[in-house]
Amino acid sequence: MTLGALSVCLTVLVLNLHHRDKERPVPAWAQTLVLNYLAILLCLTGDHLRRRKAETTERAVQAASTKVKVRIVQVLVLCIG
């Protein structure tokens, strides 16, 4: 009985954390628990995390660059037309 109740509680917690968005971000304690302590327990190194952060940053820079280019083209079209 206890094992079933524990299983239901953990399932609710995992689903609650999984279905987060920008309005309800993952709490800091959960990020710390998973990214620091659980990563050590599972023998994960930080290499893949640093690589993922670098890729995300690179994509953000490319997106910002694209937005600037589009805005420049829009201004040029307004000036010419």
N, C-alpha and C positions, 0 to 999 in steps of 0.2 A: 504494500500500500504506500509506504514511504517513498519507495523508488519511483512509483508512478507519479506521485505528487511532485517530486523533484524533477522528473522528466518534463512534466507539463510546465512547471515554472521556468525551466531553462529554455524550453521551446518558445514560450511567450517572450522572454528576454531577447532571444536571438532574432525572432521575427520583428520585435519592436525596434531593435537596432538596425536591422536590415532595411526596413522601410522608412528610412530617414531621408529628408531632402534639405534644401537650403533654408526653409522656414524652421525646421526642427533638426539642427545638426546633431551629430553624435556627441555625447558628453565627453568632456576632457578626461574623466576617469576611465571611460571605456577605451578611448584612444590609447592612453598610457598603458592600460592593462594589456591590450592586444599587441600594440606595436613594440612595447618594451619587454614586458615579462613573458608573454606567450611566445614572442619571437625567440627569446633566449631558450625557453623550454623546448621549442621545436627545432633548435639549432639553425635558425635563419640568420644570415649575415645582413648587414645594412647595405650591401652592394646593390642589390636589386631595388631597394627603396631609394637610394641616391640616384640610380639610373632612371627610375620612374619619375622622380621629381625633376630631373634634368630634361626629360622628354616633355613633361607637362609644361615646364617653363619655356622650352623651345617652341612648343605649339602656341603658347600664349603670345610670344613675341611675333611669330609668323602671322597670327590672327590680327594683332594690332597693326603690323606692317601692311597687311592687306587692306584693313579699314582705312588707313591713311592714304594708300594708293587710290582706293575707290573715291575717297573724298577729294583728292587732287583732280582726278578725272572729272568728277561732277562739277567742280569749280571751273575747270577749263572749258567744259561743254557750255556752262552758263555764260562764260566770258565770250566765247566764240559765237555762240548761237544767239 
